[in-house]
C-alpha cells in the first residue's frame, strides 16, 4: 500500500486560532462555514476558495474570512485585528505560512440591506502528513 499525503484543514486551524486569539482580546464571536439562519449580532464565516499543492509535503489553501457585525466600525476594526493576527499565526508543525492576498475589503451584506461586511483573503500553507 502506498502512503497518501493529506493536508490538514487550514480552515479549521484558522477558525480555532482566531476564536482563541480574539477571545483573549475580549472579542467573542463564532466562525462557521455559512451565514447562520438566525444571525447573531456579531459573527464570522470562513470559506475555502481554492487549494494548490506546494510540492510533496505542503498544500496551500486559499481562505476568505467574512466579518459581520451590526456595528460597522466595530466590524472593520475586528477585520483589521484578525488580519494582523492571521499574519502571525503560529507556524510550528502544521502551518508553514500565512500570506494575506487582500483585505479587509468592505462590501454590502448581500442578505441585509444597509449593512456592511468585511472580507480578508489569504493563502494558508500547511504541511501534509502520511495518511
N, C-alpha and C positions, 0 to 999 in steps of 0.2 A: 504494500500500500504506500502511496506517495503522500507526503505531508502537503496540505494546503496551507498557505499563509494568509491569515484572516486579520483584517484591521478591526480594532475596537471602534465603537461608535463615538465619533468626535462630538456628535450632538449630545449624547448622554454625558460625556465627560465635561463638555462646556456647560450644560444645564446644572449639573451638580456643583461645579466650581462657582458659577455666577450666583446661584442661590445662596451658597455659603458666604461668599465674599460680600455680596450686597447686604446680607443679614448682619454681618459684622459691622456694617456702617449704618445700621438702623433701617434698612430698606427691606421690607418683607414683601416678596412677590413670587408667584409661581411662574414657571415656563412650561408650556405644553406644545404639542405639535400643531394644534389648530386653535382657532378662537373658540373659547367656551360658549356654549349655548346661553348660559346665564353669565354675563360679563361682570367680573369684579371691577372695582374702582381702578385697579392698577394690576397689570399682568403683562406677560411677555410670551411670545411664541418663538420657536426655533424650527427652521425648515432646512432640510438638506437639499441643496440645489444641484450638486454635481459631485463627482469624485474622479480622481485620476491616480493611477499607480505611479509611485515615485521609486522606480527600480523594484527590487525584490522585497525589501524589508520595510517599506513605508508606503502609506496611502495618504493622499491629500484630499480632504473633504471640504467642499465649499458650503458654508453655512450662512444663513441670514437670520439675524435676530430682529424681531419686531417688538417694539415697546409701545404699550397702550396705557393711557392714564387720563382720567377726566381733567387733570390739571396739566395743561400743555407745557408750562415752564418746568414743572417737576419731571414730566416725561422726557423733555430734551436733556435736562440735567442728568437723569438716570441713564439715558443712552450714552452720553459723553463719558460718564463714570464707567459704565460697563465696557465701553470700547477700551478705555485705559486699563481696566482690569484684565480684559481678554488678552491684550498685547503682552502682559507679563504672566500669563497662565503658566504654572509650573511645567517645565519641560524636563521631566525626570525620565521615567521609563516608558510611559505610554505616549505622551505628547512630545513631539520633536520640536514643533514651532507653530506659531500663530502669525499669519500675515494678513493685516487688515486690507481688504480690497476697496472699501468705500464706506462712507457714512461718518457720523449719523446723517441720514437723509430724511428730511421732513416730507411726509405725504399725507394726503387726506385719507382718513379712515374710510375704507370702502363700504362699511356697514352702518356707520353712524354719521349722518350729516352734521357738519360743523365741528367735527372732532379730528384732531391730527394724530398721527403716529410717527414714530421714528424707527429707521432701519439702520442696522450695521451689518456689513457683509465681510466675511473673512474666510481664508483658507486655513484649516487646521490639519497639520501633518502629524499622523500617528504611526507608531511602529507596529508592524504586523507581527503576529505570533503564530507558531505552528498550531494547526487545529485539525 
